[in-house]
Amino acid sequence: MTQNIILSILLITTMQTATIFDFNKKADISNWSMVDDVVMGGRSSGNFYLNSEGHGVFEGWVSLENNGGFSSVRYDFDKMSTKGFSKVVIKVKGDGKSYQFRVKSKSSDYYSYITSFETSKDRETIELKLSDMVPAFRGRNLELPKYDKESIEEVAFLIGNNKAQSFKLEIESIVLK
């Protein structure tokens, strides 16, 4: 019986999660904001909205004109502890393209920790290890340690695959695990 209790405790602690954002038809997306390459003269155009299913939809067009080439959507929130968590789990439906997932331990930091993920055209659950995320600024990796912080205040999705292309990423949820 003692082994069963220990096994139950281990199972519960390994299944702990903390929700960063759960999209639904009534979700408040007012703290989500678009940042496209227009901030540096580019011509990309992204949009973010809730669809009829209540999923967050990040879609638009990436243009390479005027040295452009990216579109992103960011979510700022109150500091959330990452202690005891090792992964970010995202539930998405993609378009077969590659995206970046980005976190900032402090929204005032000039750099983000990034990792890339590939999408299929199906709904899928993607697990991203925090310890694999590398610090980067304006497309360049920095000579700093990989993610080793104890909190986050911002998450973002970015597309910038060095080609002009349309994109569409549906997001269901973002969870720490």
N, C-alpha and C positions, 0 to 999 in steps of 0.2 A: 504494500500500500504506500509506503514512503517513496518508493521509486516512481509510482504513478503521480504523486504530488510533485516531486521534483521535475518529472517529465512535463507535467502540465505547466509549471512555472516557467520552464525553459521555452516551451511552445508559446506561451503568452508573451514573454519578453522578446522573443525573436519576431513576433508578429506586430509589435508596436509600430504605429504610424502616426504621423502628424500631417494634417491637410494644409497645404499651402493655398490651393484654390480648387474648389469643386464647382464646375460649371453646371448650371441648370437654367431653366426658363426665367427664373426670378433673380439670377445672379447680378450683383452690382459690378459692372466692369468699368466704373468711372476712374479707378486707379490704374487702369491699363492705358498705356500711351504708345503711339507710333513714333519711331525714329527712323527716317529713311535717309538715303545719301544726299537728299536735297540740302541737308545741313552743311554740306561741303560742295555744293554746286551740282550734284548729280540729278538724275531725273526719274529715279525709281519711285514707285507709288504703292504703298501698302494700305490696307484697311483692316479693321478689327471690329467684329460684331458678334452678337449671339444669333445662332440660326434657330429654326423652328423646333429643333430637338433640344435647344438649350446649351449647345456646345459653343465654345469660343471659336470663331473662324478668323484666321490670319491669312489673308489672301491679297494678291495684287500682281504687280509686274516689276521685275528687276531690270533696269536699264544700265548699259555700260557707257552711255553718253556722258560727256563732261567728267570723265574719270569716276563715274559712279559705280554701283555694283552691289548694293545691299539694301535690305529692308528688315526692320525689326519691330517687335512689339514687346513692351516692358511692363512689369507689374511691381510697383513699390508697395511695401507693407511694413507694419510694425515688426521690429526685430523678433526673429524666431530662432530658438536654440536648435543647433544641430547635434548637441551632445546625445550620444546613444544611437545616432542614425548614421548609416554609411552610404545610403543611396537616395537618389531622387527617382521616383517612379512616375512616368507620364503615360497617360492613356490618350492616344491620338489616332486619327485617320489621316494619312498623308496622301501624297500624289506621286510617290516613287522618287522624290528628290531628297537631297541631303540638307540637313538643317543643323544649326548650332543651338545648344541649350547653354544658357549663361546664368551665373549667379554672382551677386556681390555680397560680401560679408557686411559691408556698410554701404548704403546708397551713395554716400559722399566719396567713396573710392573712385579714382579715375580709371581703374582697370576692372575687368571682370574675370572670373574663372570660367573657362569654356570647355565644352566637349561637343563632338559632332555625333549625329545619329542619322541613319538612313531610314526612310519610310517606305512602306509598301502602299498599295492602294486599299488595304484592308484596315479595319480597326485593330490596334495592337497595343500591348503594354510593353513599354521600353524601360529598362532599369539602367540608370546611369550612376556609376560610382563617384561619390564626391572626391575620393582620393585620386581619381584619374583626371580631374579637372585642372587645367593649366591656366596660369594668369596670362592675360593678353590685353593689349590696348591698340586700337585702330588696326587690327589685322596682324599685329606682330606679337609673338610670344615674348614674355618678359623673363629675365633671369631671376626669378623668384621661386620659392617652393610651390609645389602643387597645393591644392586646397588643403589647409590644415587649420581652418578657423572653427569657431564654436557657435557661429550664428550666421544668418542671412537676412537681408532686408530687401533684396530685389532679385527677380528672376526674369529671364528674357528668352525669346525665340528669335533667331536671326537666320536669314537666307542670304547667301552671297557666294555663289558657286563659280564666279568668274565667267558668267555667260548671261546674256539677255534671256529671260524666261519668265513665264507666268508661274504662279505658285498658289497652293491652297493647302493649309494645314488646319484640321479640326482638332480642338483640344477638349478632352472630357474632364481631366483632373490632373493635378500635380501634387504629389504626396512625398513626404520624407519617410523612409523606411530604414 
